[in-house]
Amino acid sequence: MKNRNNAGNKYQQYPLLIEQIVKDIDINKPLPEIVVITTYPPRQCGIATYSQDLIKALNNQYVDSFSIKVCALENKNEKHTYTDPDVKYILDTSEPESYIKLAKALNEDENIKIVLIQHEFGLFAESTKEFNEFIDAVQKPLTVVFHTVLPNPDEVFKANVQHILNRVDSLIVMTNNAADILVRDYIIDRSLITVIPHGTHLVPHSDKNNLKAKYGYQGKTILSTFGLLSSGKSIETTLEALPQVIEKNPDVLFLIIGKTHPTVFLHEGETYRDSLVQKINELGLENHVAFINKYVPLPELLEYLQMTDIYLFTSKDPNQAVSGTFSYALSCGCAIVSTPIPHAREVLAGDTGITFDFGNSPQLAAAINKLLADDTLRETMVLNGLHKIIHTAWENSAVDHAILLEQTAGNAIKLHYRNPEVNLNHIKAMTTDFGMLQFSKLNKPDKASGYTVDDNARALIAMCQHYKKYKDESVLPYINTYLSYIEYCHMKDGRFINYVDLDKNFTEQNNNENLEDSSGRAMWALGYLISVANILPTEYVQRAEAMFQNSLSLTKGIYSTRAMAFVIKGLYYYNRTIKDDDTIIYIKLFADRMVQMYRHEKEENWHWFESYLTYANSVLPEALLLCYTITGEEVYKDIAKESMDFLLDVIFDENSIKVVPNDGWYFKGQEDKKRYGEQPIDVAYTIMALRKFHDIFKEEKYLTKMEMAFNWFLGNNHLQQIIYNPCTGGCFDGLEQHNVNLNQGAESTLSYLMARLTITKYFGNPDQIYFRRKLKNTITKHLEKF
């Protein structure tokens, strides 16, 4: 009776408990705030553009994680009207009182968790004392980005920099050289410094000739430079080199892109530009030089750079640590010739570009002529440059910044990745009227690679998933194309042939490989299409069902573990629409084989079907779980969970996934081997399996790991780099030890899409994560008290 009364008392407390939970959740509570102190558009300067790009990237990359507000820097000569609602404060560096007011406002706002300052010495030159007093007064974690780091400082300058270094909680520079200077000349602990390169934009790498035609430059070899014009650009160095270049390359056109720097214009007007025009006339270059005299919008600028054959960077400042213009040109696929600023020496090493001495026009001319005479060298440099610069994409810069800010803020910020919009552009570009091509060079479809059943089966599944979700009728012709390809490779006796060349011939490769896995994928794809028969044209379903039935009897001879798993998936989906005894017979046949394999290999610390983990591992426990859902056999369920949990222990740590790579499998007894070469398909298969395990077992750990796994595509991996390319809609082909494979083939792109469509309703959507986790954490906290 006593226990019953106590229980009754607890039950009576439920209304109060629920009231407290609802009060604590407060979905209107503002997100933790990051304040960025920087110049900002409409002010026209490199740091303003940099900050705008970074903030946009952070907001695009994360959801329900933070709110970014801007404190715009002004002075007595630079006043602006800001239309961006995120500009919350203005700091007038010409007015000492402005520093005091800002420090007070920052300190009094409890929601501000960290302050980020974009620092350039010129921005605070007239108020160094006030700036130093300001950073001392700010009682928030402070991160400073040094856009310039000067070597060999005098004592006064060094003391000023050290004052900043002594105050900051974390510090960002853009090159390793800048970090080295700080350690050597300013005596700072290297561990306090984080190197995050200047961000760059992902571009679609459009055809140069098409872009030249668009802008009226057909038949021209384009040299270019861009940026706000000032004498420090040393454009005259290029003008003096051009006669030697034109002598050998008469079709050369040099584009000088950008308006005069506003500060320069304020003090000097167009004096420098006029001097360049005079020199052009003196050298007779009127037909070989063109000014694009305006502040060029970003999309237009990126097109100018993509049409550029050689980009020229001629700055005469040896202490210029980094150049955004230089970075943008590399990311747009330009061959680069540059003066040896520290950034250029780092990035252009190893056949990535050519450097020449400051102001040395003959050297510059020789470098240009060398590149224009050797297409292979130029193309090699472009590819090397793209592989070096990809890690600086704004999406990757956002990841690096966010992780550092989260740490610096003492975990007052919790990061949640935002799901990118679904983008079918690359898949459509990879699809001909016959099928989906196998490979891509960067994002350019490689027609010579031909076609496979593997890729077209995956494409069929992905597009059926997409149509099921969005009912977008524009994808129906693509579903038909992929189904038709599978029909082309489906033999009368029920076999599937995998490889077809561009001329629609079956290749010799079909004779040298075991095609069981390909046949299994085809059965999975056909079964999935049949499972959504109620929304597809009847004709599609009839064709798929005819092939499925014709090939089913052959599958009983399949013993490849993964091929059996793929067939099981096909049978599972087929069974959603068509119920027959054969489905159960085949399901049990394959499931019992897998159980036998598992029992044969299982040991105390090895709960797996084979003596190694290779590719597509997660489809094995997933397939056995599907067998359970159809048959109700508990042994299938138990082994599925035991093997899946074993696999998850191998490929997950506390924060991320690291799937078994293609550079060496994971063998029993060799568990500690370092492994690299992760493939998107393995991550995608893991996500799809985790969804099934979450649906059946309702355990939170499967949902958590599903989110971790999908975030691998968005930067939560050992390189902290994106694998999905939001610019093209393609997915990079792999994650290596030190770099990402930039090719965007069919397998990787389709794998991403299947993963993206699988997780759509679970996480990564605006206003969804924050509320769900707040709800969970709040209820858990109160139930523990209760």
N, C-alpha and C positions, 0 to 999 in steps of 0.2 A: 504493500500500500504506500509505503514511504517513497519508493522509487517512482511509483505511478504519479504521486502528487508532485514530485520534483519535475517529472516530465510535463505534467500539466502546467506548472509554473513557466516552464520554458516555452511551451506552446503559446501561453498568454503573452509572452514577450515578442512574438513574431511581428505584430503590427509596428511596435517601436523599432525593431530591428530593420524592417523594410523602410520605415520612414527615415532612419539614419542613413541607410544605403543610398536611397534616392537623393538625400541632401548632399552626400559626399560626392556622388558621381558628377553632378553639375556639368552637363555637356556644353554649357556656354562658357566655361572657364577658359580664359585665353591660353594659347600655346606659349611655351617659353620663348622669350624674345632675344634675338641677336641684333645688336646695333652695329652697323658698319659706318665708320667715319671715313668719308672719301669725297673726291669730286664726283659729280654725277650729272648725266645729261639733264637739260640741254647744254651744259657746259661741254665744249668740244676739246677734249684732251685724252690722251691714251689711258690714263688711270680711270677716268670717268667711264669710258667704254669697257675697260677691263672689269670694273666693278659691276656694271650693268649685266655683262655676260655671265659673271660668276653668280650673281644673285639669281638670275633666270635659271641657270643650270641647277643650283641648289633647290629651288622651288620645283623644278621639273623632276628632279631625281628623288625627292622625298615627299612624304605626305603625312600630315598630322604629327609633325615632328618639332617644328619651330616656326616662329614668325620672324621675318627679317625686316628690320626698319633701317632707314638710311639717315645719317646726319651728313648733309651736303656741305662741303667746304666752299667758302666764298672769301673774297677780300674786297678792298675798296674799289678795285678795278674790274672785278668779276662778280656781277650780280645777276641773278636769274630768277625766273618764275617757274616753279616746279609743278607739273601736272600729275606726276606719279604719286598716288596716294601713300606709297611706302616711304616717301620722304617725310620724316616725322620731326627732324630737327635741322637747324642750320647753324653752322659755326663760322662766324666771321673772324678769320685769322688776323685781320687788321685791328680788331677790337678786343682788348684784354678782358673786358667784362663778359664777352661772349663765352670765353673759356669757363669762367666761374659759373655762369648760369647753366651751361651744359653739364658740368660735373655734378652740380646740385640735382638737376633733372634726372640724370642717370642713376645717381645714388638713391634717390627717393622712390624709384620705380622698382618694386620687388620682383616684378615679372621679367626684368632684364637679367639674363643669366651670363652674358658675356659681351664684351666690346671688341670689335675687330677694326684696327686702324690700317688703312692703306697709306703707307708712308713714303713720301718723296721729299727730300730735303728742301727743294724749292717751294713746296707748299707751305712750309712753316718757317721760311727763312727770316721773315720780319718779326717773328714772335717766338723765337727759340725758348726764351726764358718762360714765357706763359705756357707754351706747350709742355715743357718739362714739369711745371707746377700742376698742370692739368692732369697728366697721367699719374702723378703722385696722389692727386685728390680723388681720382676715380676709384671707388671701392668695389669694383667688379673684376672678375677674371679678365685679363687683357692679352689679346693676341695682336701682334704687329707684323705686317707684311712689309719688308724692305724691298722697294722697287729698285733701289740703287745702293750698292755697297762700294765705298771708295777705299782703295788700298793706300797704304803709307800715309795715314792721317797725321796732321800736326796735333799738338797736345790739346789745344782747345777743342778741335773737332772731335778728337778721340774721346775726350771727357763727355761731350754731349751725347755721342752714340752710346757710350758705356752707361750713361744715366738711363737711357731707354732700355738697354739690355738688362740692367739691374731691376727694372720695374716689371718687365713683361713676364707673363706666365708661360707663353709659348711664342715662338718666332718662326716666321716663314720667309724663305728666300727662294729665288727661282732657278738658281744654278748651283752646281756643286762648287764652282769656283767662288761664288759669293760666300758660301758656307766656309770654305777654306780661308778666305780673307778675314772673316769675322774671328775665326779661331786663332789665326796667326797674328793679326794686327790689333784685335780688340780684346783678346784674352777671354773668350767665352767658352763655356762647356759645350762641346759639339752635340751632346744629347738634347740640349735645349732647342736646337735648330731642326726644322723640318724643311726639306727641299720639295717644293711643289712648282713644277714648271709653269710658265705662262700658258694659259689655256688656248686651245685652238678649236676651230669649228669642223665637225664632220661634214664632208661634202659628197655629193653623188658621183664625182669624177665624170662629168659630162664630156662628150666628145669635143675636142679642141676645135676641130674644123667647123662643127655646127655653131659653136659659140662665136668663132671669128666671123662667120657669115652673119650671125645675128647682129653683131656690132659694126659690120661693114669693113672688116679687116681680112677678107678672103685673100688667100695666097701670101699673107704676110707671116714672117717669123717675128714673134712678139717678144721683146724684152720689156720688163716693167719694173717700176718701183712705186711704193705708195706710202702714204702717211702725211700728216700735217707738215707743210713745207716750211723749212728754215735752212739757214746756211749750214747747220750741223749735218744736214743730209748729204752735203758734198755732191750734189747732182752734176756739177761741172766735171767731176772725175769721169763720169760716164760719157758726157758730151765730147770730151777730149779723146776718149777711146773709140768713139763711133766711126770716124773716118777709116781706121784700120779694119774695123769689123765690116763696114759696108763694102769695102774693096773686095772682100771675099764672099760677102752675103748681101747682095744688093736689095733683097726683099725685106731687110730688117726694119722694124718699126719700134721705137722706144716710147713707151707710155709712161708719163709722169702723172701719177694718180693722187689727187688730193689738193685741198685748198691750202692757203697759207695759214700757219698757226695763228690763232686769234691774238695771242700775246705779242707775237712778232709783228702782226699787222697793226696792232695798237701803237707800237713804237716806231716801226719802220715802213709801214705800208707794204707795197709790192716791190720794194727795192730789189730783193733777192730774185724774185721771179723775173723781173725786168732784166736783171743781169744775165739770167739764163737765156732769155729770148735773144738778147744781143749776141751771146756766144753762139747760139744756134745759127743766127744769120751770118756771123763771121765765118763759121765752118761750113756753111752751105748745107745745113741739115734739115731744112724746112720740110722736106718730104719724108723725113725719117724720124721725126719727133712729134709727139702729140701730147698736149696737156689735157688732163681730165680735171678741170679747175673747179672742183666742188667737193663738199663733204659727202662721199659716196655711201649710199645706204648699203648695209651689210650684204643682202642677197646679190646686188649688182657688183659689189667689190669681189665677192667670192667667184663670180663668173669671170671677171677680168683676170683674176689669178689663175683660174682653171684653164683659160685660153693662153696663158703665158708660157712660152717655151723656156725662157731663162729669167729668173728673178735676180735683180741686182740690189745689193745692200752695200752702200758706200759710205756709211757714217764715218766721220773722222775723229770720233771720241773714243779713245782706247779704253776708257773706264766705263763705257756703256755696258752694264751688266747683262741686259737682256733686251730683246726687241720683239714686241708683239707682231709687228709687220713681218719680220723674218719667220716667226712661228706660223703665221697664217699662210704664208707662201709655201712653206714645207707641206702643210696639211692639204694644200690644194694640188699637190703633185707637181710643183715647180722644181726644176734643177736650179741650184743656188750658187751664185758667185758673191762672196762677201768679204768685207774687211775683217781682220782677225779680232773682233771683239770677243770677250770670254765665251759668250753664248755660241758664237759661230765655231770657235775652236772645239767646244764640247760636242756640238751636234754634227758638224760636218766631217768629223774624223772618220776614216774608214770608208772611202768612196761614197760619201753622202753629198759632197759638194766641193767647191774649190774656194780657198781664201787667197787674197792678194794684199799687198802692203798698202797702208793708208795713203790715199792720194796718188797711187801709181797707175796712171792710165794705160801705159804700155802693157803692164802685167794684166790688167783687167781685159784689155783687148785680146791678148793671147789666150786667156782663160775662156772668153766667150767663143772665140774662133775654134778652140779645141773642142768644146762641147757641141757646137753646131756642125762640126765635121764628123762627129762620131755619135750616131743615133743610139748605138748599143750602150756606150758609156753614159749618155744622158738618161736613157731609160733605167739603167742600173742604179744611177744616183737617185732617180725619182723613187724607185721602189725601196731602196735603202732608207731614204728620207721618210717615206710613209711609215715604214716599220719602226723607225726611231721616234717619230712624232706622235704616233697614235695614242701613246699613254698620256699625252698632254691634252687630249680632247676635253672639252669643258665638262662632259659627263664624268670623266675620270678625275678631273680637278675638283669637281663638286664632292665626289666620294672622299678624296684625300682631305679636303677642307672640313667636311662634316665630321669625319672620324676624329680629326685633331680638335675641333671645337667641342665635340662631345666630351673628350678626355679633359680638355682645359677647363670646361665648365663644371667639372666634378660630377659628371653624369646627371646633371640637372636637365640635360637634353637626352631624349631617347629617340634613336633613328628608326624610321620605318620607310622602306622603299616604296615609291609610287609605281604602279603598273603603267608601262607605256601604252599609248593607244595602239590598238591592233592595226597593223599596216601590211597589206598584201602586195605592195608594189613590187618587191623583189621576186616574190613567188610568181607573179604574173609575168615579169620580165624573163624569168628562167623557163617559162612554158612556151613551147611552140605549138603548132596545130597537131603535132603528133604525140607530145608528152612533155614531161619536165626533164630538162637537161641535168646531167649529173654534177658538173663542177662549174666553178666560177673563178675567174682571175680578178681579185678584188671583188667588185660588184658587177663585173662584166661577164655575162654568160659565156661559157666556153663550149661552143658548138661541137668542137672536135672531141669532147669528152663523151658524147653520146648519151644514151638513156639506160636506165635500169628499172626492173620491176620493183626493187627495193625502194627507190625514191618515189616512183609513181604510186606505189601502195601507201607509203606514208602521206603523199600528197592527197590521195583519195580520202584517207582518214581525216586529215587536217581540214580539208575543205568541207567534208560532211559535218565535222564538228562546228565549223564556222557557220554553215548554213543552218544547223540546228539552233545555234545561239542567236543569230542575227536575221535569219530569213532573207538574206541578201541575194536576190535572184541573179545578180551579176556573176556569182560564183558557179552557177549551174553549168555553164559551158565548160568550166575547168573540171568540174566533177566528171562530166562526160568525156573530156579528153583523157583524164587519168584512167577512167574505166576502160576506154577504148584501147589505151596502151596495154593494159593488163590482158584484154581480149587478144590483142595482137601476139602477145607472148604466151598465150594459153594454147597448148597443143590439144589435138583431138583426143589423145589418150589421157588427158588430165594433167600432164606435166606443165610446169611453168619455166620458160626460158628467161634468164635475167637480163643479159647484156645485148643492146642493139646499138649499132653505130648511126651516124647522121644520115646515111643512105638507107636506113631501115633494114640493114642486114644483121643477122645474129652473128656475134663475134666469136673468135676462138676462145675467148675468156670463159665462155660457157662450158667448154670441155675440160677446163683446168681447175674448176672450183666445184665444191659441193653446193648444190643449189637448194638443199633442204630448207635453210633459213629463209631464202627468197620465197620459196613456195609457202612457208609458214606465214610470212608477212602478207603475201597475196591473200591467203585465206582469212587472215585477221581483217584486212581491208574490205574484202567482200562481205564478211560477216557484219562489220560495222555499218556498211552501207545498207544492208538488209535490215539492220536494227532501227534505222530511221526511215523505213519504207513509207510511213504515213505522211511524210512531208516531201518526198521526192517523186519525180515522174515515174509512173508505173513501169515504163520501158526500162529505165535504169535498173530498177529492182529485179525485174525479170531476167535481164542479162547477167546481173551479179549472181542471182540464185542458180541460174543454169550452170555457170562456171563452178560455183561452190559445190553443187551436187555432183558434177562431173569429176571433180578432183578429190572429193572427200574419201573415197575408197582407197586412193593411193596413199593417203596420209598415214594409214596404219603401219606403213613400212618405215616411217620416220622415227629415228632414235636420237637425233641431235636434241640435246636438252632444250635449247632455246627455240628450235623449230617446233618442238612439241608445245612449248609455252605459247608461241604465236598462234598455233592452230587452236589451242584451248581458248585463247581470247576470241578467235573467230567464231568458234562454236558457242561461246558464252553470248556474244552479241546476236548471232543467228537465232539463238534460243529465245531471245526477247520477242521476236516476231513469229517464228515458226517453231512449234513444239512437236517433236517426234522422238521416237524411241532411239533412232540412230544417234542423235545428239548425246543422249545419256550414255550409250555404249562407248562412243568414242571418248567422251569426257573421262569416263572411268578407266578406259584403256590407258590413256596418257597419264592420268593422275596416278594410277597404280605404278606405272613405270617410274615416275618421278619419286614416289614414296620409296620404292625399292632402291633407287640410286641414292637417296638421302640416307637410308638406313645403312647402306654399304659404306658410305664415306664418313658418317657422323662419328666424331670423337668428343672427348670431354670439352675441348676448347675449339672445336671446329663443327659448326652446325650448318653444314652445306651439302649440296647435291653432288659436288665434284671436289677434287683435291686442289682446286684453284678457283679464284675469282677472275673472270675475264671481262667480256663486254656484256651489256644488257642484262646485268645480274638480277636486277629487281623484277624482271618479268617472270622469273621462276617462282618465287613465293607468291607473287600476284596471281599467276595462273592457277596455282594450287588453291588459293583463297577463292578464286572464281569457281573452281570445281566444287568447293564446299557450298557456295551459295546455290548451286543447282542441285547437288545431290544430298546435302545435309550431312555428309560423312564427316564426323568430328576429327578423324585422323588427318584429313586434308587441312582442316582449320588449324589444328595444333602445330603441324609441321610448317605450315605457311607462316604462322606467327613466330615460331621459334627461329626459322631461317631468316625471316625478314629482320627481326630484332638483332640477330647476329650480324647481318649485312650492315645495318644502320650503325652498329658499334664500330664497324671497320671504317666506314666512309664519312662519318660525322664526328666533329669535335663539338665543343660547347656552343660554338657560334656559327659554324659553316660546314659545307659539304666539300669533300675531296674524293671524287669517284676514282675507281680503279682505271689507270691510264692505258694508253696504247703503246707505251715504251717498255712494257714488261708486266706480265700478269702478277697477281697476288697469290703466291703459292703457300700452301700449308707449310708451316715451319719457317717461312721467310717474311713474317708479318712486319718486320721493322724496316724493310727496304724503302728508301726514298723513291717516290713515284711522281712522274710528271707526264703531261700529254693527255689532259682531260678532254673528253669529247662532249659536246652539247647533247648528243643523243642519250648518253648514259644518265645525265642529269634529268633530262625530260622523262625517260622511262622511270626513274626513281620517283619523280613527282606524280606521275600517273598511278604508280603502285601505292604511294602514300595516301593518295585520295581514297583508294579502295579500302585500305586498312583503316583509315579514319572513319569511313562510312560504316564499316562492319563493327569495329571495336569501340568506336566513339572515344578513343583516348586522345587527350590533348597533345601528347608528344608527337603524334603523326602529323597533326596540323602544323605544329611549330616547326617540325623538320621540313614539311612541304614548303613553308614560307622561306626558311633558310635556303633550301635547294633552289627555289626560283630566283632568289636574290643573287645566286651565283651568276646568273646572266646579267645582273644589274651592277655588279662590282663587288659583291661579297665573296671574294675568292682570294687566293694567296697573292695575286698581283694587285688586288684592289682596282681592277680594270673591267670596263664593260665588255661583255661578250656579244650582247645584242646591239645592233647598229640602228638607232632610231631614225637616222637620216635616210637610209635605204629601205628599211624593213627587213634587211638580211641579218644573218647571225654569223659571226666569225667562226671559222672551222675548228678552232681548238685553243686550249690554254696550255702553253708550254711552261718551262721552268722560268724563263726570263721574258717572254713575249707572248703576244696573242697572234695567232695565224689569221691574217687579214682577209684571206679568201672567204667568200660567202657562198658556199655550195648548197646543194639541195638538202642534203641530210641535216646539216646544222640548222638551216633556216626553217625547215619543216619541224624539226625537233623543238625549236623555240616556240613556234606557233602552237604546236600541240600542248606544250607546257603552259603557255599563256592562256589558252582557252580552258585548260583544266582548272586553273586556280582562280578564274575570274570572280567567282562569287565569294571567295574566302577571305581575301586580304588585299592590301595595296590600293584600295579605292578611297577617294576623299571621304573624310568623316567616318570611315568605317573602323579602322584599326584603333584609333584613339578611344572611341567609345567602347568597343568590344573589350579591350584590355583594361580600361578603367573600370568597367563593369565587373570583370573577372577579379581584378585585384581588390576592389572594394568589398565585394561579397566575401572573398576568401578571408580578408582581414577581420571582418565583423563576425564571421562564423567561427573563427579561431577564438575570439573573445567569448562568443556565446557558448 
